Amino acid sequence: MKVINHIKEIRLGKGITQVQMAEDLQITRQTINAIERNKYNPSLELALKLAEYFNVPFERLFYLEKKEEK
């Protein structure tokens, strides 16, 4: 299973740029870009910080992609 996230959608909905988010969370813009593109899974600590940053439940940000059963 793959971890999928809605960080980009939520970030854009709140009018926050990747640069601003990176500064606020003290991480690189490249890290945010990789997370949003599902190329990198954040640490548990960063994932929880993201949920707090956006003030949304953790489950709204991240979920497991379910494969179709044959």
TIVEXMAR-366826 format. One record per atom (N, C-alpha, C): residue in one letter; x, y negated, z. Coordinates in steps of 0.1 Angstrom, whole numbers, plus 5000, padded with zeros to 4 digits. Each point is the difference from the previous one (the first is absolute). Example, Ala and Ser with C-alpha at 12.3 -4.5 7.8 and 13.67 -1.06 7.14 Angstrom:
% TIVEXMAR-366826
A513250575078 A499149885000 A500949885000 S499649894993 S500949895000 S499249895008 
END
This chain:
% TIVEXMAR-366826
M500850125000 M499249885000 M500949885000 K499449894994 K500849884999 K499349895008 V500749915006 V499549895008 V499749894990 I498849955001 I499549894991 I499749885010 N500249884995 N499749885008 N499349904992 H499449915008 H499249884994 H500649875004 I501350005003 I500749885005 I499949894989 K500350034988 K499949894990 K498749944999 E498950084999 E498749954999 E499649915012 I500450045012 I499749925012 I500849885000 R501350014997 R500949885000 R499549904990 L499650044988 L499549904990 L498749945004 G499150085006 G498849965005 G500149895011 K501150005007 K500349905011 K500849894994 G500450004987 G500849894994 G501450005005 I500650115004 I501450005005 I500950054989 T501149944998 T501050044991 T500950115006 Q500750074991 Q501050105005 Q501149935008 V500449884995 V501149935007 V499549955014 Q498849955001 Q499549965013 Q499950115009 M499550114995 M499850125009 M501450065004 A500950004991 A501450045004 A500649915011 E499849874999 E500549915010 E499350035013 D498750015000 D499250025012 D500450135007 L500350104993 L500350145006 L501550025001 Q500849914995 Q501450015000 Q500550134993 I499550024988 I500450114992 I500349944986 T500550084990 T500249944987 T498850014991 R499949914991 R499050004990 R500050134992 Q501250054998 Q500250134992 Q499350115008 T500150005013 T499450115008 T498549994998 I499449885001 I498649994998 I499650044986 N500749974990 N499750044987 N500050154998 A501050065006 A500150155000 A498950075007 I499649945011 I498850065008 I498849984992 E499749884994 E498849984992 E499950094988 R501250044994 R500050084988 R500050155004 N499950035013 N500050145005 N501350074996 K501149925000 K501350064998 K500750025013 Y499549955010 Y500750015014 Y498950005010 N500150095010 N499150005011 N500749945012 P499349905006 P500649935011 P500150095012 S500949965009 S500150075013 S498749985007 L499850085010 L498849995008 L499949865007 E501149955004 E500149875007 E499649894990 L500550004988 L499749904990 L498550024996 A499550124998 A498650024996 A499149945011 L500350025012 L499249945011 L500149855000 K501249954997 K500149854999 K499249954989 L499950074989 L499249954988 L498550005004 A499650105007 A498650005004 A499749885009 E500949975009 E499849895010 E500149874992 Y501049994990 Y500249884993 Y498749964992 F499350104994 F498849974993 F498850015008 N500150045013 N498950015009 N498950104995 V500550114995 V499050104995 V500450145006 P499050095000 P500350135005 P501150074992 F500850085006 F501150074993 F499450084988 E498850065002 E499450094990 E499649924988 R499849875001 R499749924989 R501249974991 L501250015006 L501249974992 L500550134994 F500050115007 F500750124995 F499050125001 Y500150094990 Y499350135000 Y500750104992 L499750125002 L500650114992 L499250034988 E500750014989 E499350034987 E499750155001 K498750034997 K499650145000 K500050064986 K500650114999 K500150074987 K498650074998 E499650014988 E498850074997 E500250155002 E499150065006 E500150155001 E499550064987 K500650114997 K499750074987 K499050115003 
END
